[in-house]
Amino acid sequence: MTQTRYILPDPAMQPEFYAGIPTKRLLAWVVDTAITLALMVPAVVLTAFTGLFFLPFLYLVVGFVYRVATLSGGSATWGMRMMAMELRDQQGARFDFGQAFLHTLGYSLSWAFAPAQLVSMVLMLTTDRAQGLTDIFMGSVAINRRAL
């Protein structure tokens, strides 16, 4: 049996990578929600306003596409970038398209089942690496972006 070698920052040795992450995740979520709502306006117009009849589904689709596109393009949504944070996989690398898709799918499923989202929020507040449920399953983390 092989062991996976994690090369993520150690929260005990490098706590600066995880400092303030739960708060930053919340603020990034607020920004991303606002962006998703803004992106829905042209989507509703392009559907000749029939999109208003299935608005929750439209929000899910627009939000899913937005998250996958931004996560695969830089390992962070625009809200995360504003908060100077990014997601990394278990090897410490930035997300590719597949990882962005899986992370977004896990995020969406967590929101679909309220208890799962509550568990995820508690985990973000209590784990050493501030990982949510999807992060734990994928081995990913949200960290403060390194200064360039």
N, C-alpha and C positions, 0 to 999 in steps of 0.2 A: 504494500500500500504506500503510495507516494503522498507526501505532505505538500500542501500548497504553501509556497513561501510568500508572505505578505511583505511588500516593500512600501507600505503606506506609512506616513508619519506616526510614530508612537505617541499616544496622548500623554503618557507619563514623561517622556523625554522631550517632546516638542509640543507642548500644550497650545502654543500660539496658532497652530494650524486649525485648532478646534474652538478657539476662544470666540464666544458670541454666536456660534453657528445656529443654535435654535432660534434666536431672535432674528438673525439674518435670513433664515429660511422663511420665517413668518412674513417678514417685510418683502422678500422676493416674491412670495406667493401673492401678496396684495398687488404688487406691481404687475405680475404675470396675469392675474385675474383681470385687472384693468385693461391690459393689452389685448387679452382674449375678447373681452367685451367690445373693445374698439374695432377689432377685426371682424366681429360679427355684423357690424353695421353694413359694410359693403356686401357681406354674404346675404343678408336679408334683402338688400336692394337687388342683388343679382338674381335672387329667386322670385322677383316680382312680389315681394312681401309675403309670399306663401311660407317662407321660413319662420314667420311669427307663429304659425300653427304647430311647429315642432321645434320650438326654441331650445328646450333642454337638450334635445338630440343634436341640434346645430351647435350649441355651446360645447358639447362633448367632442364633436368632430373637429371643430375649429381649434379647440384647446389641445386636442391630441396631436394634430398636425403641427401646431405652433411649438409644442414641447419637443416633439421628435426632431423637427427641423433645427431648432436652436440647440438642443442638447447634442445632436450629432455634428453640428457645425462649430462647436467650441466648448462642449462639455458643460455648458451652463445656459440657462434661459436668459433672456434680457434682464429679467428681475434679479437673477443671481449675479449677473455681471455688474449690475448697478451696486450690489451689496459686496462686491469684490470676493466672490466665492465661486467654486466650481465643483463638479462631481468628478470623482476618480474611481476607476474600477479596482478590483482587489490587487492588481499588480501595480497600481499607482499611475496607470495610463489614462488618458482622456477617453471619453466614450466614443465608440464608433456608432454607425447607424443601428446595428443590431442591439447593442446595449442601450442606446437611447430609446429604441422601440420597447424593449423589455421593461426598462425603468418606468416609462410613461404608462405602459400597460399595468404594471403593478400599482402605480400611483392612481390610475383611473379605477382599478378594482378596489383599492382602499377607500376611495370616495364613494363607491357604489355600496359599500357595506360599512355603515357608520361605526360599528364596534371595531372593525379593522383599522379605520382611520384614527379612532381614539387610542388604540393600542400603539399605533405608529407615532402619534404625538407624544405619548408618555415615554416611549423608547427614545425619541429624540432628546427629551429632557433628562433622561436618566442614564443613558449609556455613555461610556467613556468617549466614544467617537461621534456622539450625537446622531446615531443612525436611526432611520425609520425602518418600518417593517420591510419595505422593498429593498432598502439598502442592506439589511441583514441577510435577506435571501440571496441577493446578488453579490454580496461582499463589497459593495461600493460605499463610499463616504463622500460627504460634502466637507470641503476644507476651505480655509481662507486662501485666496489666490496669492501666490508669491509675488513680491514686488519685482518688477523687471528692471 
